[in-house]
Amino acid sequence: MKGLIAAFASIPDYQERRARAHAIKADVVSHLDKYLAQFIEKTTTNGILVHRAADGAEAIEQILEIINDSPRRHEGTNPLVSSHLSGQQPLVAKSKSMVSEEINLNHALEAAGIRVVETDLGEYIVQLRGERPSHIITPAVHLRRQEVGQLFAEKLGIPYTEDIPTLTNTARKILRDVFLTADIGVSGVNFGVAETGTLCIVTNEGNGRMVTTLPPVHIALMGIERLVPTLEDLALFLSLLPRSATGQKLSVYTSLIHSPKRLTDPDGPLERHLILVDNGRSTLLASPLHEALYCIRCGACLNACPVFRELSGHAYLGADGSIAPYPGPIGSVISPGLFGCENYGHLAQASSLCGACKEACPVDIDLPGLLLRVRAGRIPVISDQCSVISEEGQGLSASVKIGLKLYHHIALSPYLFSLAQRTLGLLPFPQWMRLPAFTGWGYSKDFPRLAVSPFRARWKRINREEASSEQHWQASAKKEQQKREDPGDLRASHRVLEVAARKPLAAQFIEELTALCGNVIRVAEKDLTPRMVDFLHERGIERVVVDDLGAEFMAAQAQGIQIVREPDPSVRAGITGALFGIADTGTLVMIGGEGRPLTASLLPEIHIAILRASEILPSLPEALRKPEIRGAAAAALVTGPSRTGDIEMTHTIGVHGPKELHVFLIDDSPAV
């Protein structure tokens, strides 16, 4: 909770950003065909193969076709992938994707004889248990460490342990082999950028980067509504999504993908496929629930909902007993909207309508209003190619429906409502009396005696009593305000703000990265190589994988350090140059391309980055405007070492990406 408060405190204009995000998503959803056409044109021009899927069955059919065809065309072309395809079961390494959950992709692939492995730690745990995820962000949040320890002992053959770092490291070792030998990588897409054809994927563990970088073929699944118009808009949403999801200013890894591997690129998939999935979204767009399409899948409404916190996601069951793909407040709208009110309409009754979900939503979706629309049952759905209207009051008994209709007519008239309240208040009901059992209140809930004097009458009386003291209160408040606005105090406050504004970017970058368990070593350029060699010797590292910049600095005084230019998972450390740094989040901007293998910052357990102080930018929007990012086949924003919170939400450093991040910061700026 402290991290969440601190993350939002760093953007005092949160409400303005929230309003902008709502307006952007409203524009995208209102003009979805236009933005989709622009996005498809750009991604196709970039070399990504785009497929359209009307429903889950068509999406699965397209995925199976790609899996059965593409890997064999590229067998042996990726040095990290073993040539084991002939006559053997294809291997799919899958990053977390809610679209894949809604179309039940894993079951379909396994039925076709394809081995599919979830690589997000939480998803991997629930896959081993044969369960669905219980939360959009933390899939295994319903499990205790003892249950995970017992699961790993039974399924993975390790000694029983409850130590979370040990459990995490076990998953890291097992899944590393999956990453390195997978024929296909499958991921979701957090945002698609219409103006550039960019696929943006956000992860903390590093598995998202693994499945989109190592296998020779990458398949991205994306709901057709997950678009933003420009990279500037993307920067806005990236300032909201991680803060709302996990309390981070920016997720550890933000991947910006533009194209497959180019001729001069040292790594990356030879093919990238994008499957744009409708699966009921067009129907939802034409319904009173269209605002649900603004959702960015942050999970904030689930965390805020008192009902979800008590029940967990697996309690959100359809009428047929199936677990809803999307739980919580947003799931109680999306599930009926996408998959039918007849099966999921009753989920909207599992809400107190307290409004906490709307308050937490970073896109300001009116979730209480949408839940009421589902409850009303006037939601168009498609059944057998015909438009029908779902049943009114889905999930309510006949007696409750009659009672609500009667209340509806009385509540519409202030006179009738006041009269009914006064009349019931005069009846001699004892305080402990219960209503009849058929009302639903008779079993366990007391029905208190209504007040003879309605709230409206008491409110008016209180207002009259307080009106006489209004002038006195205003006078006191004015005096207090004058004290606070003493010129000396104002000058001191302004000085504090000015000092904060003048804080050097390098100092801000160091502060942010250090808070994320990163390490910054400030050096003069002439001292860089000897300091780095000493650093490697102290850790017993004799081999390092490098990009062009790393090789440039290491060549002069290698002193027994072997330089590796090809991706090698056995090398403990990778040395890379950083294109830019971002001060307000402590982020490194890495791009792929000739002489710049992205695997050098991904595969080794220790990532060493070289950054010039003069190349630190204030914030993410400035970085996304740089032409180097727009022109790269892929870019990665790295914000600290790999981390997870999937076991009991315990913060653990080091999952699939590097466990350590060290930045050698070259002091080449006069204001560092």
N, C-alpha and C positions, 0 to 999 in steps of 0.2 A: 504493500500500500504506500509506503514511503517513497519507493521508486516511482510509482505512478504519479504521486503528487509532485515530485521533483521534475518529472518529465514534462508535465503540463505547465508547471510554473515557468519553464524555460520558454514558453510561447504565450506571453500575456495576451496576445490577440487571438486566443483560441476560439472564442465565439465568432469572431469575424472570419477566421479560416473555416470554421464549421459551416457558416452560412454560405461562403463561396463554394465549398465542396458540395453542398446540397444543390446549389444553383447549377453547378457544372454537371452533376449527375442527372438533374432534371432535364437539362438541355440535351444530353446524350441520349437519354431514354426517349425523349420526345422526337428526336431526329435520328433514331437508331439506324435506319436504312442508309442514311447519308454517311454517317460515321463508319458503319461497317464497310461500305463500298470503298471509302478512302483507305481504311485500314487494310483491307484485302489487297487493294492495288499496291500499296507500299510494301507489304510483306512479300507479295509475289515478286515485285521488282527486286527486293533484297535477296531473293533466292530461296525463300521458305515456301514449301509446298502446302497450299491451303486447301482444306477439305471442309465441306458444310455437312452437318449431320442434323436431320430433322428431329431425331429422337435418340434414345440410348441404344436401341438395337442397331441403328445405322452407324452410330459412332463405334460400337464394338466391331461391326463388320469391317469398317475402314481400318481399325487398329489391327485386326487379325490379318487383313490383306497386306498391310505394311510389314508386320512381323514376319509373315511367311515369305516375303519377297526380298525386301531391302537388305537384311543382314547378309544373305548369301552373296549379294553383289559386292559387298564390302569386306568379305572374309579375308583376314590377314593384312588389311590395310592400316589397322590401328596397332601400334607396337605394344599397347597395354592389354589388348584383347587376345586371349588365346584362341587358336583356330580349332574349335571343338564342335563346330556346327553340324558336320556331316553325320546324319543319323542320330543326333542327340537332341535332347529337349532344349529349345531356345530359353534363354534367361533374360528376364525383364527386371531391371532395377527401377523402382518406382518411388518418386518423391510424393509428399502429401498433396492430394488433390481432392477437393470436395466434389467436383464434377464426377470424378471416377467413383466416388462413393454413391452418388445418386444414380448412376447407371449400373452399379454393381459390377464394375469392370473385373475385379480380381476373380470372382466366381466364374465369369465367362471365359477368361484366359485359362484358368485351371481346367475347366471343362474341355477346352480345346487342346489340352496336353502341353500347355506352356507354363513354365515355372515363373512365378511373379513374386518378388520380395519387396515388402515395404521397407524403406530405409530411414524414414523418420523414426526416432527411438520410440516415441509413444505409439505410432502406428505399427511398428515392428512388434511391440509387446502385445497389442490387442490382436494382431494377426496370428501370433503364436497361440493365443487363447481362443481363436476362432470367433472373435467378437467384432462388433462395429465400434468405431470411436464414439466416446461419450461427450466430446467437446470439440468444437471447430479448431481450437488452437492447441489444447492439451488433451490429446485423445485418450490417454490412460489416467486421467486425473482421478478416476473413481477407484484406483487400485493403491494399496499400501505397499511399502517396500518389502514386507514379508511375502506378499503374494507374488511380487515380481521375482524375488529371490527363489521361491519355490518353483516358479515357472521356468526360470533359467536352469535350475538344477535338473528338472525333469526333461526339458526340451533340448538344452544345449550341453548337458553332461558336465557341468561345472560343480564344484562343491557349493553347498548352500551358504549363501552370505546375504546379509541385509545392508552391506556397505554400498551406498549408491555410486560412488566413484568406481568401485570394482565392477558393479553391474554395468555401468556405462561403458567402461573400458572393454568389457567382454563383448558387448554389442559392436563396439568400434572394430575390434579385431575380426569378428565374423563377417560384418558387412563390408569391410574393406575388400575382401576377396570378391564379394558380389559386385562392387563397383568396378573392379579391375577386369572382370571376366564377362560382364553383361553384354549382350548383343544389342539390347534396346534400352534406352532410358526414357522413362515416362514422367512427366511433371504436369502440374497445373500452371496457371498463369494468374498472377495477382492483378496485373493491369496490362492492357494493350494500348499503345499510343498511336492514335490515328494518323498524325502528321508524319511520323517517321517509320511506322511499322515495327516499333520496338515491343518485344515481349519482356515484361518486368516480373521477376520471380524473387520473392522475399523469403529467406530462411535464416535460422540461427545456428543450426548444427553443421551446415556445409553439405548435406546430402543433396540439396537442390543444385548446387554447383557441380557436384560429382556426376549426377545423372544427366546433366545438360552439357557436360564437357568430355567425359571419358568414353562412353559407348559410341560406336560409329553412327548410330541413328538415334535421333531424339524426336519424341512425339510429345507435343504440348496440347493439353486439353483446356479449352477456355469457353466459358459461357459467353454467349453473344453480347451480354450487357456489360462485360468487364472492360469497358473502354474509357479512356480519357482523351480529350482532343489534342493536347500538346505536351511536350516535355516539361514545360513550366507548370502545367496542371498536375503532372505526375509528381513533381517536387512537393506540391501542396499535399497530395494524398499520402506521400511517403512521410510527411511530417505528422500525419494523423494516425495512420494505420498502426505502426509499432507502438506508439504511445498508448493507444486504446487497447491493443492486444496484450502487450507484455510490459508496458511501462518503460520502454526503451525510446531514446530519441531517434535511433535508427537501428534497424535489425543488423545483425552481424554481417550478413551477406545479402546484398541487393544486386542481382544479376540483370544486366541490360543486354538483351540478345537481339541482334539485327539480322544475322545470316548464318548459314552453315560455314564450315571451314573453307577458307580461301586457299589458293595455291601456295601462298607464302606463309600461311599460318602454321605454327608448330603443333597445334593441338586443336581439338574441337570436332564435333560430329561432321561427317561427310554429307549427311542429309538431316534436314530439320523439317518436320511435318507439324502443321498447326491444324487441329480439328476444332472448328467452331460449332459448339453444341447449342441447339435450341431447346429441345426436350421440355416443351411447355412454356418457354419464356415468351414467345409471341402471343400466346393466349393470355398469359399474365399481364403482358403489356396492354392488352385491350380491355382489361378488367379494372374494377375499383381498387385492386391491390397493386397497381403498377409501381407505386412508390417503393415496394419491397425490392425492386430491381436496382435501387440505389445502393444496396448493401455492399460493403467492401470486405465482408467476412472477417471482421476483427474479433468477434466474440465478446465485445464489451457488454452487450445486452444480456448475454448469458451470465456473466459474472455479477451483473447488477441485480438480476431477477431473484427475488426471495423464493419463488417457487422452484426455479431451476436449481438454486443452491441447495435446496432440501431434497429434491428428487433425483438430480443428475440426468444426463441425456438419455440413458437407456429406459427411463420411465415414459418417454414420449413414444407411445405405441399407436400404430394404426388400428382400425377396426378389425383387420385381419391378423393382428398380432405382430406385425412386422415393426422393427424399430425405425422411426423416422430418420431419414438421412440428415436432416437439419433439425436440431432440438432447440429448446428455449424460445424466447419471444419471437425472434426472427423466423425460427423454424416453424412456429405455430401459424405463421402467415405463408411462408414459402412452400411448406409441404402441402397444405391444402391447395395453394395456387398452382403448383406445378403438377402434383400427383393426384389431386381430386379431393373435394370436400367430403365425399362419401366415405373415404378411408381415413382422412386426417383432419376433417373439419372440427371434430370434438376437441382437438388439442388447444384451440383458442380459449376453451373454458378453463384451462390450467393457467390462469393469470389473475392476479389481484387488481390489474389495471391501475397500479400505484404510480405509473409514469417513470419509474426508475430506468427502464430500458430506453425511453426517449431521451432522458437527461444524459445517459451515458453514450448514446450513439454519436459518433464523430461526424456523421453525415446528416444528423437531425431528422431521421426518419420518424414519422408519427406512428410508432408501433402500437400505442393504445388505440388509436383510431382505426388502424388496420385490423387489429384483433376484434374490435367491435363489428367491423364489416364482415369478417369471417363468421362471427357469432350470428349475425343477422341472416347469413345464408344466402345473400343475393350476389353470389359470385359466379360469373359465367365460366363453364368448363367445357372441354370438348370430349364427347363420348360417342364413339362410332361415327365420327366425322360430322356430328350434329351438335349445334350449340344448345346446351341445356342449362337450367338453373338448379343449383344445389338446394337441398332441403333447408328450409328456414329453421334457425335455432338448432343446428346440428349438435347432437350430444346431450340435449336437454329432455327431461321427462315431460309428458303432456301437462301435468299439473303445474310444473314450473313455468312452462310456456304460457299457460292461461294467466297465472299470477303476474308474469312480466308484462303481458299485454294490458291487463287491468292497471298495473302500476304506470305503464307508459301513458295511458289516456289521462290518468289523474295528474301525473307529473307535468303534463303539457300545460295545465291550467294552474297558475299560482293560487287562485281562489280555492279550487278543489283540493289542491295539495295542502294548503293551510287548514282548510276545514277538516279534512281527513285526519290530519295530525292532531288538531285540537280535540276532535271527537274521541279518537283512540286514547289520547292522553287522559281523558276524564273517566274512562272505563276502569273499574276497580280490579285491574289485573295485579296480582302479587308479583313482586320483583323476580321470583324464582320460576314463574309460570313458563312452560314450554309450549310451543305451537304443536299441532298434531303431527304425528310421525310422517305422514305422506308429504308434508311440505319440505322434508329434508332437514328441518331444524329441530325436529322432535327427538332425535336420538342423543345428541350431545351438546347442542348449542342453546344457551339461554336467550330468550327474547326479552330485552329490557323494556320497562314501561316507558312509553313515549312522554315527552315533556308537554305539559299543558300549554306552556308559553313557547311557541315555535322559535327556532333560531333567528329567523328574520326579525321578529318582534324584539327579541333580546338584543340583537345587533343594533337596531335603531335606538333603543334606550341607552345602550352603552355609548353610542356616538353622541347622543345629546349631552350625556354627562361629561364626556371628554371634551366637547367643543368649548366649554367655558374655560378650560385650562390650556387651550391651544396657543393662545397668544403668549402666555407665560413661558410655555415650553420653547416656542420659537425664539423668544428673546434670549433665553438661556443658551440655546443652541448657537445663536449668532455670536454671543460673547465667547463661547468655547472655540468657535471657528476662528475668531480674530486672534485668540491666543496661539492657535496652531499655525497661523499664517504670519507669525512674526518674521520680519525680513531676514533676521539672522538665521532662523531655522531653514527658511527657503533657500538661502545661499548655500548652507551646508548640504542640503538635499541635492541641489543642482551640482555641487562639486562632486558628490558621490557618483551621480549619473555620468558626469563628464569623465571621471577616472575610469568607470566601467567601459565607456565607449572607446577610450584610448587604449584598452588592454591589448597588448600585442597579439596578433593572430597565432604566432608560435606558442606563446604562453597559454592561450586558450586551448589550442590543439593538445598540448602536453597534459593539461589539466583534465580534459575530457577523456583522452585515451588512457591515462593512468587510472582514472575511475573505473574503466572497463577492464582492468587487469592487463592492459598493455604496458609496455616499457619503452621509454624514450631515452636515447643516448645522444646528447648534443656534442657535436664534434666540428672542428675546423676541417675544411676539405683536404688539406695536406695530411691530416692525421687519420682520415677515414679508414684507409686500408690497414695500417698497423693495428688500429683499435679493433677492427673487425676480426683480423687474424687472431689477436689475443683472445677475443670473445669466443671464437670457435675452439681454440686450444683449451681454454678453461673448461669447456664442456665436452672435451674429448671427441670433437667432430673432425673427421679427416676428409669427408667427401661432401660437397654441396652442389645442388642443382641451381643454375643461375640463368637469368635472362641477359640480354645484351648489356644493360647497365651494370648488373652484378659482375659480369665477366670483365668489364672495363676496369672496375675498381679492384678486382681480385687479381688481375693478371700481373700487376707490377710486383707484388710481394706475396705470392701464394704461400711460400714457406711450408711446404708439406701438405697444403690443402689441395685435394684433387677437384678439378672443375668438371662438372657434368652438364652437358647441354641438352640431353634428351630426357624426357620424363622417366623417372626411376623411383618406384615406390619404396625401395630399400634405403634411399638417402634420407637422413634425418633432418637436414636443414635446407631451406630454399632461400636464395638471395635475389630479390627483385627490386627494380626501380618502381617508385610510385609516380604516376603522372601528376597528381595533385594531392593535397591534403585538404580536408574540410574542417575548419576551426571549431564550429559550434557543436559538432558531433564526434570529433576525434576520428574521422574517417579517412581511409586511404583509397584513392581512385586508381584502379588498375585496368589496363586495357590489353586485349589480345592483339595479335598481329605479328608481323615478321620480327623475329628475335625477342618476342614477348610471350612465352608460354604461360598461360593462366594456371597450368598445373603446378608451376613452381611455387605459387602462393597457396596451394591447396593440398597437395599430397604430403609434403613433409610435416613432421610433428612440430617443427620450429620454423616460423616464417620471419625472415629478416628483411625489412624494407628500407630502402634509401630514399630520403625525401629532402628536398631543399626547402629551407624556411621561406624563400621568396616565392615558392609555388603552393603556399597554403592560401586557400580561398575562404572567405567568411562563412558561406553557407552552401547548401546543396543546390539551390537554383543557379548560382554562378557556375558551379561545376557542370551542370547539365546543359548549359549554353555553349560549352566548349566544343569546337568542331571535331576534336580528336575522339570524343565519346560518340558523337553521332556517326562518325565514319568507321568505327571499329566493328568487326564482326561480332564481338562480344566484349563487355566491360563488366568489372566487378567492383562494387563499393564494399570495402572491408572495414568493419567497425569493431575492432577487438578480436580476441581469439574465439574459436568455436565454443559454443555453450549450449546447454539445454536445461530445462526444468520439468522434464516429462515424468520423472519419478517423484511423487509426493510434492511436486512443484519446488524441489530443492535445486538451487542454483549450482550447476556443475560445469566446470571449465574443461573443454577438450572433448569433442565428440568425433565427428568425421573429418573436420578441418583441423588446422594446426592447434596444438594445445598452448603454444606460446607465440606472442607477437612482439617483436622488438623493432623499433624504428630508429635508425641512425639518422638524426636530423642535422643536416649540414647548415652551419651558421653562415649564410651568404647574404643576409639582409641586414641593413642598418637598424631595423626596428624589430628585433627578435626577442 
